[in-house]
């Protein structure tokens, strides 16, 4: 029984000193933060961009060029 307990203690000490998992978690959190910023930016600017494209589309369908001057 004590041999099992000793093995578990040794494994726990080794596992607590291993920092590979912590690095992976940090990268995951950073990726999630970047994703949240991208989603927030698109949500904020999406309506304005859509209005701009709708205006340009309407101008193109009206067949009214902005300038008819020839060089």
mmCIF file as gemmi writes it, N, C-alpha and C atoms, coordinates in Angstrom:
data_model
loop_
_atom_site.group_PDB
_atom_site.id
_atom_site.type_symbol
_atom_site.label_atom_id
_atom_site.label_alt_id
_atom_site.label_comp_id
_atom_site.label_asym_id
_atom_site.label_entity_id
_atom_site.label_seq_id
_atom_site.pdbx_PDB_ins_code
_atom_site.Cartn_x
_atom_site.Cartn_y
_atom_site.Cartn_z
_atom_site.occupancy
_atom_site.B_iso_or_equiv
_atom_site.pdbx_formal_charge
_atom_site.auth_seq_id
_atom_site.auth_asym_id
_atom_site.pdbx_PDB_model_num
ATOM 1 N N . UNK Axp A 1 ? 0.828 -1.195 0 1 0 ? 1 A 1
ATOM 2 C CA . UNK Axp A 1 ? 0 0 0 1 0 ? 1 A 1
ATOM 3 C C . UNK Axp A 1 ? 0.872 1.258 0 1 0 ? 1 A 1
ATOM 4 N N . UNK Axp A 2 ? 1.936 1.261 0.763 1 0 ? 2 A 1
ATOM 5 C CA . UNK Axp A 2 ? 2.79 2.437 0.825 1 0 ? 2 A 1
ATOM 6 C C . UNK Axp A 2 ? 3.528 2.659 -0.488 1 0 ? 2 A 1
ATOM 7 N N . UNK Axp A 3 ? 3.787 1.571 -1.225 1 0 ? 3 A 1
ATOM 8 C CA . UNK Axp A 3 ? 4.452 1.712 -2.507 1 0 ? 3 A 1
ATOM 9 C C . UNK Axp A 3 ? 3.544 2.453 -3.492 1 0 ? 3 A 1
ATOM 10 N N . UNK Axp A 4 ? 2.261 2.161 -3.472 1 0 ? 4 A 1
ATOM 11 C CA . UNK Axp A 4 ? 1.312 2.85 -4.343 1 0 ? 4 A 1
ATOM 12 C C . UNK Axp A 4 ? 1.221 4.319 -3.958 1 0 ? 4 A 1
ATOM 13 N N . UNK Axp A 5 ? 1.172 4.574 -2.672 1 0 ? 5 A 1
ATOM 14 C CA . UNK Axp A 5 ? 1.085 5.956 -2.192 1 0 ? 5 A 1
ATOM 15 C C . UNK Axp A 5 ? 2.34 6.73 -2.588 1 0 ? 5 A 1
ATOM 16 N N . UNK Axp A 6 ? 3.504 6.119 -2.496 1 0 ? 6 A 1
ATOM 17 C CA . UNK Axp A 6 ? 4.762 6.75 -2.883 1 0 ? 6 A 1
ATOM 18 C C . UNK Axp A 6 ? 4.782 7.031 -4.381 1 0 ? 6 A 1
ATOM 19 N N . UNK Axp A 7 ? 4.299 6.085 -5.163 1 0 ? 7 A 1
ATOM 20 C CA . UNK Axp A 7 ? 4.256 6.273 -6.619 1 0 ? 7 A 1
ATOM 21 C C . UNK Axp A 7 ? 3.32 7.418 -6.981 1 0 ? 7 A 1
ATOM 22 N N . UNK Axp A 8 ? 2.192 7.52 -6.315 1 0 ? 8 A 1
ATOM 23 C CA . UNK Axp A 8 ? 1.239 8.608 -6.583 1 0 ? 8 A 1
ATOM 24 C C . UNK Axp A 8 ? 1.845 9.953 -6.214 1 0 ? 8 A 1
ATOM 25 N N . UNK Axp A 9 ? 2.548 10.012 -5.074 1 0 ? 9 A 1
ATOM 26 C CA . UNK Axp A 9 ? 3.2 11.26 -4.677 1 0 ? 9 A 1
ATOM 27 C C . UNK Axp A 9 ? 4.262 11.673 -5.685 1 0 ? 9 A 1
ATOM 28 N N . UNK Axp A 10 ? 5.042 10.711 -6.166 1 0 ? 10 A 1
ATOM 29 C CA . UNK Axp A 10 ? 6.083 11.018 -7.152 1 0 ? 10 A 1
ATOM 30 C C . UNK Axp A 10 ? 5.454 11.517 -8.45 1 0 ? 10 A 1
ATOM 31 N N . UNK Axp A 11 ? 4.376 10.868 -8.879 1 0 ? 11 A 1
ATOM 32 C CA . UNK Axp A 11 ? 3.69 11.297 -10.092 1 0 ? 11 A 1
ATOM 33 C C . UNK Axp A 11 ? 3.119 12.701 -9.927 1 0 ? 11 A 1
ATOM 34 N N . UNK Axp A 12 ? 2.542 13.006 -8.772 1 0 ? 12 A 1
ATOM 35 C CA . UNK Axp A 12 ? 1.959 14.325 -8.524 1 0 ? 12 A 1
ATOM 36 C C . UNK Axp A 12 ? 3.029 15.416 -8.543 1 0 ? 12 A 1
ATOM 37 N N . UNK Axp A 13 ? 4.187 15.131 -7.968 1 0 ? 13 A 1
ATOM 38 C CA . UNK Axp A 13 ? 5.276 16.111 -7.986 1 0 ? 13 A 1
ATOM 39 C C . UNK Axp A 13 ? 5.772 16.363 -9.402 1 0 ? 13 A 1
ATOM 40 N N . UNK Axp A 14 ? 5.924 15.295 -10.162 1 0 ? 14 A 1
ATOM 41 C CA . UNK Axp A 14 ? 6.377 15.439 -11.548 1 0 ? 14 A 1
ATOM 42 C C . UNK Axp A 14 ? 5.346 16.198 -12.371 1 0 ? 14 A 1
ATOM 43 N N . UNK Axp A 15 ? 4.076 15.868 -12.166 1 0 ? 15 A 1
ATOM 44 C CA . UNK Axp A 15 ? 3 16.508 -12.924 1 0 ? 15 A 1
ATOM 45 C C . UNK Axp A 15 ? 2.892 17.992 -12.59 1 0 ? 15 A 1
ATOM 46 N N . UNK Axp A 16 ? 3.091 18.362 -11.323 1 0 ? 16 A 1
ATOM 47 C CA . UNK Axp A 16 ? 2.978 19.762 -10.932 1 0 ? 16 A 1
ATOM 48 C C . UNK Axp A 16 ? 4.125 20.616 -11.46 1 0 ? 16 A 1
ATOM 49 N N . UNK Axp A 17 ? 5.283 19.995 -11.719 1 0 ? 17 A 1
ATOM 50 C CA . UNK Axp A 17 ? 6.427 20.735 -12.247 1 0 ? 17 A 1
ATOM 51 C C . UNK Axp A 17 ? 6.402 20.857 -13.767 1 0 ? 17 A 1
ATOM 52 N N . UNK Axp A 18 ? 5.568 20.074 -14.438 1 0 ? 18 A 1
ATOM 53 C CA . UNK Axp A 18 ? 5.479 20.098 -15.898 1 0 ? 18 A 1
ATOM 54 C C . UNK Axp A 18 ? 4.707 21.342 -16.324 1 0 ? 18 A 1
ATOM 55 N N . UNK Axp A 19 ? 5.321 22.189 -17.168 1 0 ? 19 A 1
ATOM 56 C CA . UNK Axp A 19 ? 4.699 23.448 -17.573 1 0 ? 19 A 1
ATOM 57 C C . UNK Axp A 19 ? 4.196 23.439 -19.018 1 0 ? 19 A 1
ATOM 58 N N . UNK Axp A 20 ? 4.264 22.302 -19.698 1 0 ? 20 A 1
ATOM 59 C CA . UNK Axp A 20 ? 3.801 22.241 -21.083 1 0 ? 20 A 1
ATOM 60 C C . UNK Axp A 20 ? 2.305 22.507 -21.187 1 0 ? 20 A 1
ATOM 61 N N . UNK Axp A 21 ? 1.535 21.961 -20.285 1 0 ? 21 A 1
ATOM 62 C CA . UNK Axp A 21 ? 0.088 22.172 -20.306 1 0 ? 21 A 1
ATOM 63 C C . UNK Axp A 21 ? -0.276 23.624 -20.063 1 0 ? 21 A 1
ATOM 64 N N . UNK Axp A 22 ? 0.445 24.295 -19.185 1 0 ? 22 A 1
ATOM 65 C CA . UNK Axp A 22 ? 0.17 25.703 -18.897 1 0 ? 22 A 1
ATOM 66 C C . UNK Axp A 22 ? 0.414 26.563 -20.133 1 0 ? 22 A 1
ATOM 67 N N . UNK Axp A 23 ? 1.444 26.239 -20.885 1 0 ? 23 A 1
ATOM 68 C CA . UNK Axp A 23 ? 1.731 26.989 -22.099 1 0 ? 23 A 1
ATOM 69 C C . UNK Axp A 23 ? 0.617 26.812 -23.108 1 0 ? 23 A 1
ATOM 70 N N . UNK Axp A 24 ? 0.119 25.603 -23.269 1 0 ? 24 A 1
ATOM 71 C CA . UNK Axp A 24 ? -0.975 25.347 -24.202 1 0 ? 24 A 1
ATOM 72 C C . UNK Axp A 24 ? -2.228 26.1 -23.778 1 0 ? 24 A 1
ATOM 73 N N . UNK Axp A 25 ? -2.498 26.157 -22.503 1 0 ? 25 A 1
ATOM 74 C CA . UNK Axp A 25 ? -3.674 26.889 -22.015 1 0 ? 25 A 1
ATOM 75 C C . UNK Axp A 25 ? -3.518 28.38 -22.292 1 0 ? 25 A 1
ATOM 76 N N . UNK Axp A 26 ? -2.322 28.904 -22.099 1 0 ? 26 A 1
ATOM 77 C CA . UNK Axp A 26 ? -2.092 30.328 -22.371 1 0 ? 26 A 1
ATOM 78 C C . UNK Axp A 26 ? -2.324 30.652 -23.844 1 0 ? 26 A 1
ATOM 79 N N . UNK Axp A 27 ? -1.826 29.788 -24.736 1 0 ? 27 A 1
ATOM 80 C CA . UNK Axp A 27 ? -2.057 30.008 -26.164 1 0 ? 27 A 1
ATOM 81 C C . UNK Axp A 27 ? -3.545 29.912 -26.496 1 0 ? 27 A 1
ATOM 82 N N . UNK Axp A 28 ? -4.239 29.003 -25.879 1 0 ? 28 A 1
ATOM 83 C CA . UNK Axp A 28 ? -5.677 28.872 -26.099 1 0 ? 28 A 1
ATOM 84 C C . UNK Axp A 28 ? -6.434 30.101 -25.648 1 0 ? 28 A 1
ATOM 85 N N . UNK Axp A 29 ? -6.076 30.628 -24.488 1 0 ? 29 A 1
ATOM 86 C CA . UNK Axp A 29 ? -6.732 31.846 -23.998 1 0 ? 29 A 1
ATOM 87 C C . UNK Axp A 29 ? -6.433 33.039 -24.901 1 0 ? 29 A 1
ATOM 88 N N . UNK Axp A 30 ? -5.203 33.13 -25.393 1 0 ? 30 A 1
ATOM 89 C CA . UNK Axp A 30 ? -4.84 34.223 -26.298 1 0 ? 30 A 1
ATOM 90 C C . UNK Axp A 30 ? -5.625 34.123 -27.605 1 0 ? 30 A 1
ATOM 91 N N . UNK Axp A 31 ? -5.759 32.914 -28.137 1 0 ? 31 A 1
ATOM 92 C CA . UNK Axp A 31 ? -6.531 32.718 -29.369 1 0 ? 31 A 1
ATOM 93 C C . UNK Axp A 31 ? -7.994 33.075 -29.155 1 0 ? 31 A 1
ATOM 94 N N . UNK Axp A 32 ? -8.541 32.734 -28.003 1 0 ? 32 A 1
ATOM 95 C CA . UNK Axp A 32 ? -9.927 33.078 -27.696 1 0 ? 32 A 1
ATOM 96 C C . UNK Axp A 32 ? -10.097 34.592 -27.59 1 0 ? 32 A 1
ATOM 97 N N . UNK Axp A 33 ? -9.126 35.275 -27.006 1 0 ? 33 A 1
ATOM 98 C CA . UNK Axp A 33 ? -9.185 36.73 -26.902 1 0 ? 33 A 1
ATOM 99 C C . UNK Axp A 33 ? -9.147 37.385 -28.275 1 0 ? 33 A 1
ATOM 100 N N . UNK Axp A 34 ? -8.266 36.904 -29.142 1 0 ? 34 A 1
ATOM 101 C CA . UNK Axp A 34 ? -8.181 37.455 -30.5 1 0 ? 34 A 1
ATOM 102 C C . UNK Axp A 34 ? -9.496 37.218 -31.238 1 0 ? 34 A 1
ATOM 103 N N . UNK Axp A 35 ? -10.067 36.042 -31.087 1 0 ? 35 A 1
ATOM 104 C CA . UNK Axp A 35 ? -11.354 35.742 -31.717 1 0 ? 35 A 1
ATOM 105 C C . UNK Axp A 35 ? -12.455 36.644 -31.216 1 0 ? 35 A 1
ATOM 106 N N . UNK Axp A 36 ? -12.485 36.906 -29.919 1 0 ? 36 A 1
ATOM 107 C CA . UNK Axp A 36 ? -13.517 37.779 -29.354 1 0 ? 36 A 1
ATOM 108 C C . UNK Axp A 36 ? -13.38 39.207 -29.887 1 0 ? 36 A 1
ATOM 109 N N . UNK Axp A 37 ? -12.152 39.677 -30.045 1 0 ? 37 A 1
ATOM 110 C CA . UNK Axp A 37 ? -11.929 41.023 -30.593 1 0 ? 37 A 1
ATOM 111 C C . UNK Axp A 37 ? -12.392 41.083 -32.04 1 0 ? 37 A 1
ATOM 112 N N . UNK Axp A 38 ? -12.115 40.05 -32.809 1 0 ? 38 A 1
ATOM 113 C CA . UNK Axp A 38 ? -12.551 40.028 -34.214 1 0 ? 38 A 1
ATOM 114 C C . UNK Axp A 38 ? -14.069 40.024 -34.299 1 0 ? 38 A 1
ATOM 115 N N . UNK Axp A 39 ? -14.727 39.212 -33.5 1 0 ? 39 A 1
ATOM 116 C CA . UNK Axp A 39 ? -16.194 39.157 -33.51 1 0 ? 39 A 1
ATOM 117 C C . UNK Axp A 39 ? -16.782 40.502 -33.092 1 0 ? 39 A 1
ATOM 118 N N . UNK Axp A 40 ? -16.211 41.121 -32.076 1 0 ? 40 A 1
ATOM 119 C CA . UNK Axp A 40 ? -16.704 42.428 -31.632 1 0 ? 40 A 1
ATOM 120 C C . UNK Axp A 40 ? -16.537 43.492 -32.695 1 0 ? 40 A 1
ATOM 121 N N . UNK Axp A 41 ? -15.413 43.487 -33.392 1 0 ? 41 A 1
ATOM 122 C CA . UNK Axp A 41 ? -15.166 44.467 -34.444 1 0 ? 41 A 1
ATOM 123 C C . UNK Axp A 41 ? -16.123 44.274 -35.603 1 0 ? 41 A 1
ATOM 124 N N . UNK Axp A 42 ? -16.323 43.041 -36.019 1 0 ? 42 A 1
ATOM 125 C CA . UNK Axp A 42 ? -17.232 42.772 -37.128 1 0 ? 42 A 1
ATOM 126 C C . UNK Axp A 42 ? -18.661 43.144 -36.749 1 0 ? 42 A 1
ATOM 127 N N . UNK Axp A 43 ? -19.058 42.853 -35.527 1 0 ? 43 A 1
ATOM 128 C CA . UNK Axp A 43 ? -20.408 43.203 -35.083 1 0 ? 43 A 1
ATOM 129 C C . UNK Axp A 43 ? -20.601 44.716 -35.043 1 0 ? 43 A 1
ATOM 130 N N . UNK Axp A 44 ? -19.563 45.443 -34.658 1 0 ? 44 A 1
ATOM 131 C CA . UNK Axp A 44 ? -19.662 46.896 -34.567 1 0 ? 44 A 1
ATOM 132 C C . UNK Axp A 44 ? -19.669 47.552 -35.94 1 0 ? 44 A 1
ATOM 133 N N . UNK Axp A 45 ? -18.783 47.106 -36.809 1 0 ? 45 A 1
ATOM 134 C CA . UNK Axp A 45 ? -18.639 47.754 -38.111 1 0 ? 45 A 1
ATOM 135 C C . UNK Axp A 45 ? -19.464 47.088 -39.211 1 0 ? 45 A 1
ATOM 136 N N . UNK Axp A 46 ? -20.082 45.966 -38.921 1 0 ? 46 A 1
ATOM 137 C CA . UNK Axp A 46 ? -20.823 45.228 -39.942 1 0 ? 46 A 1
ATOM 138 C C . UNK Axp A 46 ? -21.962 46.018 -40.544 1 0 ? 46 A 1
ATOM 139 N N . UNK Axp A 47 ? -22.725 46.709 -39.727 1 0 ? 47 A 1
ATOM 140 C CA . UNK Axp A 47 ? -23.854 47.492 -40.224 1 0 ? 47 A 1
ATOM 141 C C . UNK Axp A 47 ? -23.419 48.633 -41.123 1 0 ? 47 A 1
ATOM 142 N N . UNK Axp A 48 ? -22.365 49.326 -40.729 1 0 ? 48 A 1
ATOM 143 C CA . UNK Axp A 48 ? -21.856 50.434 -41.533 1 0 ? 48 A 1
ATOM 144 C C . UNK Axp A 48 ? -21.316 49.933 -42.865 1 0 ? 48 A 1
ATOM 145 N N . UNK Axp A 49 ? -20.635 48.824 -42.847 1 0 ? 49 A 1
ATOM 146 C CA . UNK Axp A 49 ? -20.1 48.263 -44.084 1 0 ? 49 A 1
ATOM 147 C C . UNK Axp A 49 ? -21.227 47.83 -44.999 1 0 ? 49 A 1
ATOM 148 N N . UNK Axp A 50 ? -22.25 47.228 -44.434 1 0 ? 50 A 1
ATOM 149 C CA . UNK Axp A 50 ? -23.398 46.793 -45.226 1 0 ? 50 A 1
ATOM 150 C C . UNK Axp A 50 ? -24.094 47.989 -45.872 1 0 ? 50 A 1
ATOM 151 N N . UNK Axp A 51 ? -24.246 49.083 -45.15 1 0 ? 51 A 1
ATOM 152 C CA . UNK Axp A 51 ? -24.853 50.288 -45.707 1 0 ? 51 A 1
ATOM 153 C C . UNK Axp A 51 ? -24.012 50.851 -46.849 1 0 ? 51 A 1
ATOM 154 N N . UNK Axp A 52 ? -22.699 50.835 -46.704 1 0 ? 52 A 1
ATOM 155 C CA . UNK Axp A 52 ? -21.813 51.325 -47.755 1 0 ? 52 A 1
ATOM 156 C C . UNK Axp A 52 ? -21.931 50.497 -49.021 1 0 ? 52 A 1
ATOM 157 N N . UNK Axp A 53 ? -21.974 49.178 -48.885 1 0 ? 53 A 1
ATOM 158 C CA . UNK Axp A 53 ? -22.125 48.322 -50.058 1 0 ? 53 A 1
ATOM 159 C C . UNK Axp A 53 ? -23.5 48.498 -50.696 1 0 ? 53 A 1
ATOM 160 N N . UNK Axp A 54 ? -24.519 48.682 -49.888 1 0 ? 54 A 1
ATOM 161 C CA . UNK Axp A 54 ? -25.862 48.885 -50.431 1 0 ? 54 A 1
ATOM 162 C C . UNK Axp A 54 ? -25.916 50.19 -51.223 1 0 ? 54 A 1
ATOM 163 N N . UNK Axp A 55 ? -25.281 51.238 -50.731 1 0 ? 55 A 1
ATOM 164 C CA . UNK Axp A 55 ? -25.237 52.516 -51.442 1 0 ? 55 A 1
ATOM 165 C C . UNK Axp A 55 ? -24.507 52.375 -52.77 1 0 ? 55 A 1
ATOM 166 N N . UNK Axp A 56 ? -23.374 51.699 -52.764 1 0 ? 56 A 1
ATOM 167 C CA . UNK Axp A 56 ? -22.635 51.507 -54.011 1 0 ? 56 A 1
ATOM 168 C C . UNK Axp A 56 ? -23.421 50.648 -54.99 1 0 ? 56 A 1
ATOM 169 N N . UNK Axp A 57 ? -24.067 49.634 -54.495 1 0 ? 57 A 1
ATOM 170 C CA . UNK Axp A 57 ? -24.859 48.763 -55.356 1 0 ? 57 A 1
ATOM 171 C C . UNK Axp A 57 ? -26.006 49.532 -55.986 1 0 ? 57 A 1
ATOM 172 N N . UNK Axp A 58 ? -26.652 50.37 -55.206 1 0 ? 58 A 1
ATOM 173 C CA . UNK Axp A 58 ? -27.761 51.172 -55.735 1 0 ? 58 A 1
ATOM 174 C C . UNK Axp A 58 ? -27.256 52.149 -56.79 1 0 ? 58 A 1
ATOM 175 N N . UNK Axp A 59 ? -26.11 52.754 -56.577 1 0 ? 59 A 1
ATOM 176 C CA . UNK Axp A 59 ? -25.542 53.687 -57.547 1 0 ? 59 A 1
ATOM 177 C C . UNK Axp A 59 ? -25.188 52.973 -58.847 1 0 ? 59 A 1
ATOM 178 N N . UNK Axp A 60 ? -24.692 51.755 -58.755 1 0 ? 60 A 1
ATOM 179 C CA . UNK Axp A 60 ? -24.351 51.002 -59.955 1 0 ? 60 A 1
ATOM 180 C C . UNK Axp A 60 ? -25.599 50.559 -60.72 1 0 ? 60 A 1
ATOM 181 N N . UNK Axp A 61 ? -26.646 50.206 -60.009 1 0 ? 61 A 1
ATOM 182 C CA . UNK Axp A 61 ? -27.867 49.771 -60.689 1 0 ? 61 A 1
ATOM 183 C C . UNK Axp A 61 ? -28.632 50.943 -61.288 1 0 ? 61 A 1
ATOM 184 N N . UNK Axp A 62 ? -28.414 52.135 -60.777 1 0 ? 62 A 1
ATOM 185 C CA . UNK Axp A 62 ? -29.081 53.311 -61.348 1 0 ? 62 A 1
ATOM 186 C C . UNK Axp A 62 ? -28.441 53.733 -62.672 1 0 ? 62 A 1
ATOM 187 N N . UNK Axp A 63 ? -27.283 53.171 -62.988 1 0 ? 63 A 1
ATOM 188 C CA . UNK Axp A 63 ? -26.552 53.5 -64.224 1 0 ? 63 A 1
ATOM 189 C C . UNK Axp A 63 ? -26.232 54.978 -64.327 1 0 ? 63 A 1
ATOM 190 N N . UNK Axp A 64 ? -25.925 55.59 -63.245 1 0 ? 64 A 1
ATOM 191 C CA . UNK Axp A 64 ? -25.547 56.992 -63.23 1 0 ? 64 A 1
ATOM 192 C C . UNK Axp A 64 ? -24.083 57.065 -62.806 1 0 ? 64 A 1
ATOM 193 N N . UNK Axp A 65 ? -23.147 57.121 -63.762 1 0 ? 65 A 1
ATOM 194 C CA . UNK Axp A 65 ? -21.747 57.211 -63.369 1 0 ? 65 A 1
ATOM 195 C C . UNK Axp A 65 ? -21.471 58.52 -62.65 1 0 ? 65 A 1
ATOM 196 N N . UNK Axp A 66 ? -20.534 58.487 -61.753 1 0 ? 66 A 1
ATOM 197 C CA . UNK Axp A 66 ? -20.198 59.667 -60.967 1 0 ? 66 A 1
ATOM 198 C C . UNK Axp A 66 ? -19.597 60.746 -61.85 1 0 ? 66 A 1
ATOM 199 N N . UNK Axp A 67 ? -18.843 60.39 -62.876 1 0 ? 67 A 1
ATOM 200 C CA . UNK Axp A 67 ? -18.22 61.375 -63.762 1 0 ? 67 A 1
ATOM 201 C C . UNK Axp A 67 ? -18.314 60.868 -65.186 1 0 ? 67 A 1
ATOM 202 N N . UNK Axp A 68 ? -18.827 61.695 -66.091 1 0 ? 68 A 1
ATOM 203 C CA . UNK Axp A 68 ? -18.934 61.307 -67.492 1 0 ? 68 A 1
ATOM 204 C C . UNK Axp A 68 ? -17.905 62.006 -68.355 1 0 ? 68 A 1
ATOM 205 N N . UNK Axp A 69 ? -16.997 62.728 -67.74 1 0 ? 69 A 1
ATOM 206 C CA . UNK Axp A 69 ? -15.962 63.438 -68.491 1 0 ? 69 A 1
ATOM 207 C C . UNK Axp A 69 ? -14.964 62.45 -69.084 1 0 ? 69 A 1
ATOM 208 N N . UNK Axp A 70 ? -14.561 62.687 -70.34 1 0 ? 70 A 1
ATOM 209 C CA . UNK Axp A 70 ? -13.574 61.839 -70.982 1 0 ? 70 A 1
ATOM 210 C C . UNK Axp A 70 ? -12.25 62.562 -71.011 1 0 ? 70 A 1
ATOM 211 N N . UNK Axp A 71 ? -11.176 61.852 -70.884 1 0 ? 71 A 1
ATOM 212 C CA . UNK Axp A 71 ? -9.86 62.506 -70.853 1 0 ? 71 A 1
ATOM 213 C C . UNK Axp A 71 ? -9.413 62.982 -72.211 1 0 ? 71 A 1
